[in-house]
Amino acid sequence: MAKPNYSFEKRQRELAKKKKKEEKQLLKQKPADTTPDAADAAEDVPATDSPSQTDAQD
C-alpha cells in the first residue's frame, strides 16, 4: 500500500484557503465601491427635503 502524501494534501488545503480568502476580499471590495454612491444618494435626499421644509416655514 502506498504511503499518503501529507505535504501535497496540506498544500492543496492552503491553496483552497488562499483562494477563498481572496474571493472574500473581492466581495468586500465590491460593496465598498457601491457604498459611497449610496451615501451620496442618501445625502441628496435630505438636501431636497430641506428647501421644501424652509419654504413651508416662510
Phi, psi and omega in degrees: 000141183281147179280135180295143180264089183293329180297319179295315180298318180296317180298320179295320178295318180296318179295320179296318178297316181297317180296317180296320180296318180295319178297319179297319180296320178295321178295324179291325182288323182298309177297329179295326178291325182275340183298315179299324178296317179294322179293321178296319179295321180293325178290327180292324183298309178296329181296323179285331178286327184299314180296324180292328178289321179290326178294323181291329181284329182284000000 
